[in-house]
Amino acid sequence: MNRKFSSQVRKIIQLSREEAIRMGHNYIGTEHLLLGMIQDSESLAIKVLDSLEVNLEELKYKIEVKTTPNKSDDTSYNVGNIPLNKHAEKVLKVTFLEAKVYQNDEIYPEHLMLSILKHNENVASQIMGDFDVDYEAYKSELDYVKHESDSSYTEFYDGTPSDSDSPMDEENDPFSGRSGQAASKGNSKSRTPVLDNFGRDVSKLAEDGKLDPIIGRETEIERVSQILSRRKKNNPILIGEPGVGKTAIAEGLALRIHEKQVSRTLFDKRIVMLDLAALVAGTKYRGQFEERMKAIMTELEKARDVILFIDEIHTIVGAGGATGSLDASNIFKPALARGELQCIGASTLDEYRQHIEKDGA
């Protein structure tokens, strides 16, 4: 089993054994693996935690407070002379699957961290939950950190992004729609890296002065602003013939938000235009589209300041759908119904009648 572990992971296992001895435990659990991981501050796994603004000293303190010397009879094979408990054994086994997703021959610390977070019944995962770090959040941030630092990516992965068919690597591909926008952010950290990869930040364009002033659409912009300010039923849809300026209304709203010429409820809102073509492009295998959509939905649920703008919204009906899978519209519907995200749609009258009006949901 150890032959596929990288030298970093083997070192973490050895350090976890030392941590278990130091804490007076007769087993190695996920909490000891996490303590061992924290000691290597240069690993990609810990750089992702730094990017998520997790205080490592506080994390270490919480682990030691929550973990008490405990006899465990439910143990498996030995690491040195201290056995792994069932959770640690399960986590180490699942690291092989995480490495396989990224098509790596060896297991690295970030795979171990993903494996810990994937099974939230273990102690380490529950402690990470206290810092608002779960599997989806960590995986999204891992994607962002790899965008930010090509050197980190090369150090811990044998291949290059273009050589990999993994879902996350395909999102990093320069042809995936944003052509490395995340990499151009410098040191600023976004809370929505996946959405940034598959969207166009209209509010940022307004802030940078890259949008033209909107003339003659004040009434429509004001009406959209009013609908967005509601507590419920706050998802407007713009219907009009091609070329009349539906997208311009969203841009005009972004300009108004930047200039603070809207109600207070919209002051800190950010408008992001979703690029559905980039979202679907490159999804070779069943489930990859749903995985991307789920990552976006998770980010939107946490970043409540984002208003999603979907041009040609009728195209989400059937987008990414295959036999036995969900299309984009069915993934969006529950979140819209629960009020977990706000959305502005744009469509022509004919397409609205054909695709949206007939759908009761």
C-alpha positions in Angstrom: 0.0 0.0 0.0 2.8 2.4 0.9 4.4 2.2 -2.5 1.9 4.6 -4.0 2.2 7.2 -1.3 4.5 10.2 -2.1 7.3 11.0 0.2 5.3 13.9 1.6 2.4 11.6 2.6 4.7 9.0 4.1 6.2 11.8 6.2 2.7 12.9 7.3 1.9 9.3 8.4 5.2 9.2 10.4 4.4 12.6 12.0 0.9 11.5 12.8 2.3 8.5 14.7 4.5 10.9 16.7 1.5 13.1 17.4 -0.5 10.1 18.7 2.3 9.2 21.0 2.7 12.8 22.2 -1.1 13.0 23.0 -1.1 9.7 24.8 -3.3 7.9 22.3 -2.9 4.2 21.4 -4.3 4.6 17.8 -3.8 6.9 14.8 -6.9 8.8 13.8 -7.7 11.4 11.2 -7.0 14.1 13.7 -3.4 12.9 14.0 -3.1 12.8 10.2 -4.3 16.4 10.1 -1.8 17.4 12.8 1.0 15.7 10.8 -0.2 17.6 7.7 -0.1 21.0 9.4 3.6 20.6 10.2 4.5 20.8 6.5 3.5 24.4 5.8 5.1 24.3 2.2 2.7 21.6 1.0 0.0 22.5 -1.5 -2.6 21.1 0.9 -1.7 23.7 3.6 -1.3 26.5 1.0 -5.0 25.9 0.1 -5.9 26.2 3.9 -3.9 29.5 4.0 -5.9 30.7 0.9 -9.1 29.8 2.8 -7.8 32.0 5.7 -7.7 29.1 8.1 -5.5 29.9 11.2 -3.2 26.9 11.5 -2.4 27.6 15.2 -6.1 27.9 16.0 -6.8 24.7 14.0 -4.0 22.8 16.0 -5.4 24.1 19.3 -9.0 23.0 18.4 -7.7 19.5 17.5 -5.9 19.1 20.8 -8.9 20.4 22.8 -11.5 18.2 21.1 -9.4 15.1 21.1 -9.1 13.2 24.4 -7.0 10.1 25.3 -9.4 7.4 24.2 -9.0 3.6 24.0 -10.2 2.3 20.6 -10.7 -1.4 20.0 -11.8 -0.9 16.4 -8.4 -0.8 14.9 -6.8 -2.2 11.7 -3.3 -2.7 10.4 -0.3 -1.2 12.2 1.8 1.9 11.3 4.9 1.3 13.3 3.5 -0.1 16.5 0.4 2.1 16.7 -2.7 1.0 14.7 -4.9 3.1 12.5 -8.5 3.4 13.6 -11.3 2.6 11.1 -11.7 6.3 10.0 -8.0 6.8 9.3 -7.9 3.5 7.4 -10.9 4.5 5.3 -9.4 7.9 4.6 -6.1 6.5 3.5 -7.8 4.0 1.2 -10.0 6.7 -0.5 -6.9 8.8 -1.2 -6.3 6.4 -4.1 -9.6 7.4 -5.7 -8.8 11.1 -5.2 -5.4 10.7 -6.9 -7.1 8.7 -9.7 -9.5 11.6 -10.4 -6.4 13.8 -11.0 -4.7 11.0 -12.9 -1.7 11.0 -10.6 0.4 7.9 -10.0 1.3 8.9 -6.5 -0.8 10.2 -3.6 -0.1 13.8 -2.3 -1.2 15.7 0.8 -4.0 17.5 -1.0 -5.5 14.1 -1.9 -5.3 13.1 1.7 -7.1 16.4 2.7 -9.8 15.8 0.1 -10.3 12.3 1.4 -10.6 13.5 5.0 -13.2 16.1 4.1 -15.2 13.7 1.9 -16.1 11.6 4.9 -17.5 14.0 7.3 -18.1 11.5 10.1 -14.4 11.6 11.1 -13.0 13.9 13.8 -10.7 15.9 11.5 -13.5 16.7 9.0 -15.8 17.9 11.8 -13.1 20.1 13.2 -12.5 21.6 9.7 -16.3 22.2 9.6 -15.8 24.7 12.5 -13.7 26.7 10.0 -16.4 26.5 7.3 -14.2 24.2 5.2 -15.9 21.3 3.5 -15.1 19.1 0.6 -16.6 21.3 -2.1 -15.1 24.5 -0.7 -11.6 22.9 -0.4 -11.8 21.4 -3.9 -12.8 24.8 -5.4 -10.0 26.6 -3.6 -7.5 23.9 -4.7 -8.5 24.7 -8.3 -8.0 28.5 -7.6 -4.6 28.0 -5.9 -3.4 25.9 -8.8 -4.4 28.7 -11.2 -2.5 31.2 -9.1 0.7 29.3 -8.9 1.9 27.2 -11.8 5.0 26.3 -9.8 2.9 24.7 -7.1 1.0 22.8 -9.6 4.2 21.5 -11.3 5.8 20.6 -8.0 2.9 18.3 -6.9 1.6 16.9 -10.2 3.6 15.0 -12.7 1.6 16.1 -15.8 0.5 19.5 -17.1 -3.1 20.7 -17.2 -3.4 20.2 -20.9 -2.3 16.5 -20.6 -5.1 15.6 -18.1 -8.7 14.6 -18.7 -9.7 15.2 -15.2 -12.8 17.4 -14.6 -11.0 20.0 -12.6 -8.0 20.2 -15.0 -10.4 20.7 -17.9 -11.8 23.7 -16.0 -8.3 25.1 -16.0 -7.9 24.7 -19.7 -7.3 28.0 -21.6 -10.1 27.1 -24.0 -12.7 26.6 -21.2 -14.1 30.1 -21.6 -12.1 32.4 -19.3 -8.6 31.7 -20.6 -6.8 32.0 -17.3 -8.6 34.9 -15.8 -8.1 33.5 -12.4 -4.4 33.5 -13.0 -4.4 37.1 -13.9 -5.9 38.2 -10.5 -2.5 38.5 -8.9 -2.6 38.2 -5.2 -6.4 39.0 -4.8 -8.4 36.0 -3.7 -11.9 35.4 -5.0 -14.6 33.6 -3.0 -16.1 32.2 -6.2 -13.2 30.7 -8.3 -15.3 28.3 -10.2 -17.9 30.9 -11.1 -15.1 33.3 -12.1 -13.8 30.6 -14.4 -17.2 30.1 -16.2 -18.5 33.7 -16.0 -17.9 37.3 -16.9 -17.9 39.7 -13.9 -20.0 42.6 -15.2 -19.6 44.5 -11.9 -15.8 44.4 -12.2 -16.0 45.8 -15.8 -18.2 48.6 -14.5 -15.7 49.3 -11.7 -12.8 49.4 -14.3 -14.7 51.8 -16.5 -14.9 49.2 -19.4 -18.7 49.6 -19.9 -20.3 52.2 -22.1 -23.0 54.4 -20.4 -26.6 53.2 -21.0 -28.9 55.7 -22.6 -32.7 55.4 -22.8 -33.2 52.3 -20.6 -33.7 54.0 -17.3 -37.3 52.7 -16.8 -36.3 49.1 -17.5 -33.2 49.3 -15.2 -35.3 50.8 -12.4 -37.9 48.0 -12.8 -35.2 45.3 -12.7 -33.7 47.0 -9.6 -37.2 47.0 -7.9 -37.7 43.3 -8.6 -34.3 42.4 -7.3 -35.0 44.3 -4.1 -38.0 42.1 -3.2 -37.7 39.5 -0.5 -39.4 36.8 -2.6 -40.2 36.5 -6.3 -37.0 38.4 -7.0 -35.7 36.9 -10.2 -36.6 39.1 -13.2 -36.5 38.0 -16.8 -35.9 40.3 -19.8 -38.0 39.5 -22.9 -37.5 41.2 -26.2 -36.5 40.8 -29.8 -32.8 40.1 -30.6 -30.7 43.3 -30.5 -33.0 45.5 -28.5 -30.5 45.8 -25.6 -31.5 43.1 -23.0 -27.8 42.6 -22.0 -27.3 46.3 -21.9 -29.9 46.5 -19.1 -27.8 44.2 -17.0 -24.7 46.3 -17.7 -26.6 49.4 -16.8 -27.7 47.9 -13.5 -24.0 47.1 -12.8 -23.1 50.7 -13.5 -25.8 51.9 -11.1 -24.7 49.5 -8.4 -21.1 50.8 -8.8 -22.4 54.4 -8.5 -24.6 53.5 -5.6 -27.7 54.7 -7.5 -29.8 51.8 -6.3 -31.6 50.7 -3.1 -29.5 49.8 -0.1 -30.3 46.1 -0.5 -28.3 46.1 -3.8 -25.4 48.2 -2.7 -22.9 45.3 -2.3 -24.3 43.1 -5.0 -22.1 41.7 -7.8 -23.5 40.8 -11.3 -21.8 37.8 -13.0 -22.8 36.7 -16.5 -22.7 32.9 -16.8 -21.0 31.5 -19.9 -23.1 28.4 -20.5 -21.0 27.3 -23.6 -17.8 27.3 -21.5 -19.6 25.4 -18.8 -20.7 22.6 -21.2 -17.5 22.6 -23.3 -15.1 19.7 -22.5 -17.5 17.6 -20.4 -16.5 14.3 -21.9 -17.7 12.0 -19.2 -21.1 11.5 -17.5 -21.3 13.6 -14.4 -18.7 16.2 -15.2 -21.3 18.8 -16.2 -23.3 18.2 -13.0 -20.1 18.4 -11.0 -19.3 21.8 -12.4 -22.9 23.0 -11.9 -22.8 21.7 -8.3 -19.6 23.6 -7.6 -21.1 26.8 -8.9 -24.3 26.3 -6.9 -22.3 25.7 -3.7 -20.4 29.0 -4.3 -23.6 30.9 -5.0 -25.2 29.6 -1.8 -22.2 30.9 0.2 -21.6 34.1 -1.7 -25.1 35.7 -1.3 -23.9 39.0 -2.9 -23.8 37.5 -6.4 -26.6 38.1 -8.9 -26.3 35.7 -11.8 -27.1 37.0 -15.3 -28.0 34.3 -17.9 -28.2 35.6 -21.5 -30.4 33.4 -23.7 -31.8 31.7 -20.6 -33.9 29.3 -22.7 -30.7 27.5 -23.6 -30.3 26.1 -20.0 -33.3 23.8 -20.8 -31.6 20.6 -21.9 -28.1 22.0 -21.5 -25.7 19.3 -20.3 -28.5 16.8 -20.1 -28.1 13.2 -21.2 -30.1 10.1 -20.6 -30.4 9.6 -16.8 -28.9 12.9 -15.9 -30.1 16.4 -15.0 -30.0 19.4 -17.3 -29.0 22.9 -16.1 -32.5 24.1 -15.6 -33.4 21.3 -13.3 -30.3 22.0 -11.2 -31.2 25.7 -10.9 -34.9 25.3 -10.1 -34.6 24.1 -6.5 -32.2 26.9 -5.5 -34.3 29.5 -7.2 -37.4 28.2 -5.4 -35.7 28.3 -2.0 -34.3 31.8 -2.6 -30.7 30.6 -2.4 -29.6 32.5 -5.5 -30.8 35.5 -7.5 -30.9 35.4 -11.2 -31.6 37.8 -14.1 -32.6 36.0 -17.3 -32.8 37.3 -20.9 -34.7 35.6 -23.8 -36.7 36.4 -26.9 -40.5 36.2 -26.8 -40.7 33.1 -29.1 -38.0 31.2 -27.1 -39.7 32.2 -23.8 -43.0 30.8 -25.0 -41.5 27.6 -26.3 -39.2 26.7 -23.5 -40.0 28.6 -20.3 -43.7 29.6 -20.2 -44.8 26.0 -20.7 -42.8 24.8 -17.7 -44.9 25.3 -14.6 -42.0 25.1 -12.2 
